[in-house]
Amino acid sequence: MKYKIFAGTCIVLVAIFAGTAFYYKSQEAKKLNFLAQNNAAIFIRDHSATLGSSDAKVFLVEFMDPACETCAAFSPLVKQIMAANPGKIKLVLRYAPFHEGADYFVKILEASKKQDKYWETLDVMFKSQSKWTSHHKALPEKVWPILLNAGLDIEKLKKDMKDPAIDKIIEQDLADAKTLNVRKTPGYFVNGVSLVSKGFGRQQLYDLIQAEIKEQY
């Protein structure tokens, strides 16, 4: 009799444990959602620069080129959408330096991470883009005085941007961009859904993000 009670208790405990584990996993999958997908690594790599809450359920992945005029033009819009939806969106930046010489500016951005000035550097780059680009070509020599506005140690920056690891980052991002059929910048994905599939434009980006926010929250 005692054995039966013990066995029955064990079965109940196992069932409760299994149920709890299943609930926990389902809740975690719901919480992570996009990140839990098998192909999430194509969109987000360990080296990717991110901005936003770690609890955000909407991931806005952007393949960008520092020398891309449209990337610079869309940047304020992305900031506005994020500000209007605090804690709900996480921006993930990937590189697709398609413009001539743009990979040099990616190296500057990556090197700025060592000074904790990544987002400041990108902001300065975008705002001054017309001064260091000409006919869709990036001109490195024009940018150095401008970068002082980001509070950077220029000599350290020039040294750090020679790190071979940065070349690997660019190679990986370009490979992922190719896999995802990103041919132009900016290439946006909202929780894995391509903006191009909805029609490219400011309103389309806003609508896609809002639709995903409604779905997740």
GIHUUR-V677163 format. One record per run of one state. SS is the DSSP state (~ for helix, > for strand, _ for the rest). FROM is the first residue (numbers start at 1). TO is the last residue. If there is no record, write none. Layout:
<<SS | FROM | TO> <SS | FROM | TO>>
This chain:
<<_ | 1 | 1> <~ | 2 | 36> <_ | 37 | 39> <~ | 40 | 43> <_ | 44 | 48> <> | 49 | 52> <_ | 53 | 57> <> | 58 | 64> <_ | 65 | 68> <~ | 69 | 84> <_ | 85 | 88> <> | 89 | 95> <_ | 96 | 99> <> | 100 | 100> <_ | 101 | 101> <~ | 102 | 115> <_ | 116 | 117> <~ | 118 | 127> <_ | 128 | 128> <~ | 129 | 132> <> | 133 | 134> <_ | 135 | 136> <> | 137 | 138> <_ | 139 | 139> <~ | 140 | 142> <_ | 143 | 143> <~ | 144 | 150> <_ | 151 | 153> <~ | 154 | 160> <_ | 161 | 163> <~ | 164 | 179> <_ | 180 | 186> <> | 187 | 190> <_ | 191 | 192> <> | 193 | 194> <~ | 195 | 198> <_ | 199 | 201> <~ | 202 | 216> <_ | 217 | 217>>
